[in-house]
């Protein structure tokens, strides 16, 4: 399995040949290019990641982390409900959905158009250049993406403050040329269109697999 939650959304989204060979997805995976718009950007962080967090906590029996999570919700209620009433939770959910749109598009544009493979098949640096692309740079793009358009730098230096990524970009480019790595950069529009193409091609491949199984 992948260790990167940016692409680990099985069974809802199964992207690329490697993921299709390892995971079965579900009966409607052949339509993932269509339901992407309904449960992709709107619900990945607002619902799917929350579900995955609960599954992880219960499997690992991390009861203190579970307690802290619910204490946050209690603190939120005690802070805002006396002022705005129970509508506060509606605003909270709305903001989570908006956040989910932003996060899902930014991370998906950096990963889904690239090759998705087993994280243990290569060393971390090679895997980063193989499976990750940067998005167009500039003041506006940097602000919209929160500097996550420097996704390669983000993987190589995960603890570095993101606003420092532009300053190390030239060194990373030089490093990639020196060691023969391809450092790909796409505009936001081209990367978004790439996602649509990848989802459609994966859906078609899954549909062909399902039809083949039915004939057998």
C-alpha positions in Angstrom: 0.0 0.0 0.0 1.0 3.6 -0.5 2.2 5.6 2.5 1.1 8.9 1.0 -2.5 9.8 1.8 -2.6 12.2 -1.1 -3.1 9.2 -3.4 -4.3 6.5 -1.0 -8.0 6.7 -1.5 -8.9 3.1 -2.2 -11.5 1.8 -2.9 -13.1 5.0 -4.1 -10.3 6.0 -6.5 -8.0 3.5 -8.1 -5.6 5.3 -10.4 -3.0 3.8 -12.8 -1.9 0.3 -13.7 0.0 -0.5 -10.5 -3.0 0.4 -8.2 -5.4 -1.6 -10.4 -3.1 -4.7 -10.1 -3.0 -4.4 -6.3 -6.5 -3.2 -5.4 -9.9 -4.2 -6.5 -11.6 -0.9 -5.9 -15.4 -1.4 -5.8 -18.2 -2.1 -8.2 -18.6 1.5 -9.3 -14.9 2.2 -9.8 -15.5 2.3 -13.6 -17.5 5.5 -13.0 -14.8 7.2 -10.9 -14.3 9.9 -13.5 -17.9 10.9 -13.0 -18.4 10.7 -9.2 -15.1 12.4 -8.7 -17.0 15.7 -8.9 -19.5 14.5 -6.1 -17.2 12.8 -3.6 -13.7 13.8 -4.7 -13.0 17.5 -4.0 -16.0 18.1 -1.7 -15.5 15.1 0.7 -11.9 13.9 0.7 -10.7 15.9 3.8 -14.2 16.7 5.2 -15.3 13.0 5.3 -12.9 10.4 3.8 -9.9 11.5 5.8 -12.0 11.7 9.0 -13.2 8.2 8.4 -9.6 7.0 7.8 -8.4 8.7 11.0 -11.1 6.9 13.1 -10.2 3.6 11.5 -6.5 4.2 12.3 -7.2 5.3 15.8 -9.3 2.2 16.6 -7.0 -0.2 14.9 -4.0 1.1 16.9 -6.1 1.7 20.1 -4.9 5.2 20.4 -7.4 6.2 23.0 -5.6 9.4 24.1 -5.6 10.7 20.5 -9.3 9.9 20.3 -10.0 11.8 23.5 -8.0 14.8 22.3 -9.9 14.8 19.0 -13.3 15.0 20.7 -12.0 17.6 23.2 -11.4 19.9 20.2 -15.0 19.5 19.1 -16.1 20.2 22.7 -14.0 23.3 22.9 -15.3 24.4 19.5 -18.9 24.0 20.8 -18.2 25.8 24.0 -16.5 28.7 22.2 -18.9 29.4 19.3 -22.3 27.9 20.2 -23.1 30.5 22.9 -22.5 33.2 20.2 -23.8 31.6 17.0 -25.9 28.7 18.3 -25.8 25.3 16.7 -25.4 26.9 13.3 -21.7 27.1 14.2 -21.4 23.4 13.3 -23.0 24.1 9.9 -20.4 26.9 9.3 -17.6 24.5 10.4 -18.8 21.8 8.0 -19.0 24.4 5.2 -15.5 25.5 5.8 -14.3 21.9 5.8 -15.9 21.3 2.4 -14.3 24.5 1.0 -10.9 23.3 2.5 -11.4 19.9 0.9 -11.9 21.4 -2.5 -8.6 23.3 -2.2 -6.6 20.5 -0.7 -7.8 17.8 -3.1 -7.2 19.8 -6.3 -3.8 21.0 -5.2 -2.5 17.5 -4.1 -4.2 15.6 -6.9 -2.7 17.9 -9.6 0.7 17.1 -8.1 0.3 13.4 -8.0 -2.5 11.8 -10.0 -1.0 12.6 -13.5 2.3 11.0 -12.5 3.1 7.3 -12.1 1.7 5.8 -8.9 3.8 2.9 -7.8 4.7 0.9 -4.7 6.5 3.2 -2.3 9.1 0.5 -1.5 10.1 0.0 -5.1 12.6 2.9 -5.1 14.5 5.0 -2.7 12.6 8.1 -1.4 14.4 10.7 -3.6 14.0 8.7 -6.8 10.3 8.0 -5.9 9.7 11.7 -5.3 10.8 12.7 -8.8 9.1 9.7 -10.4 5.7 10.2 -8.8 5.4 13.9 -8.1 5.3 17.1 -10.2 5.4 20.8 -9.4 2.8 23.3 -10.4 3.4 26.6 -12.0 5.3 29.1 -9.9 4.5 32.8 -9.3 3.1 35.0 -6.6 -0.6 34.1 -7.4 0.0 30.4 -7.7 2.1 30.4 -4.6 -0.7 32.0 -2.7 -3.5 29.9 -4.1 -1.7 26.6 -3.3 -0.1 27.7 -0.1 3.3 27.0 -1.7 2.3 23.4 -2.2 2.9 24.0 -5.9 6.4 23.2 -4.9 5.3 19.6 -4.2 8.7 18.0 -5.0 10.4 20.3 -2.5 7.6 19.5 -0.1 8.4 15.8 -0.3 12.2 16.3 -0.1 12.0 18.7 2.8 8.7 18.0 4.6 9.7 19.9 7.8 10.8 23.1 6.0 8.4 26.0 6.2 6.5 26.1 2.9 7.3 29.7 2.1 10.9 28.8 1.9 10.4 26.4 -1.0 10.9 29.0 -3.7 14.4 29.7 -2.3 15.6 26.1 -2.6 13.9 25.4 -6.0 16.9 26.4 -8.0 19.1 24.0 -6.0 16.6 21.2 -6.4 16.5 21.8 -10.2 20.3 21.7 -10.3 20.3 18.5 -8.2 17.8 16.8 -10.6 19.9 17.7 -13.7 23.0 16.4 -12.0 21.5 13.0 -11.1 19.4 12.6 -14.2 16.0 13.1 -12.6 13.1 14.5 -14.6 11.6 17.5 -12.7 8.2 18.1 -14.3 6.3 21.4 -13.8 2.7 21.9 -15.1 0.4 24.9 -15.1 -2.6 24.7 -12.8 -5.0 24.4 -15.8 -2.9 21.7 -17.6 -2.6 19.7 -14.4 -6.3 19.9 -13.8 -7.0 18.7 -17.3 -4.4 15.9 -16.7 -6.5 14.7 -13.8 -9.6 14.4 -15.9 -7.6 12.4 -18.5 -6.1 10.0 -15.9 -9.4 9.4 -14.2 -11.1 8.6 -17.6 -8.4 6.3 -18.8 -8.3 4.4 -15.5 -12.1 4.2 -15.5 -12.0 2.7 -19.0 -9.3 0.2 -18.0 -11.4 -0.9 -14.9 -14.5 -1.2 -17.1 -12.6 -3.5 -19.5 -11.3 -5.6 -16.6 -14.8 -6.0 -15.2 -16.3 -6.9 -18.6 -13.5 -9.5 -19.0 -14.3 -11.1 -15.7 -18.0 -11.2 -16.5 -17.3 -13.1 -19.8 -15.1 -15.6 -17.9 
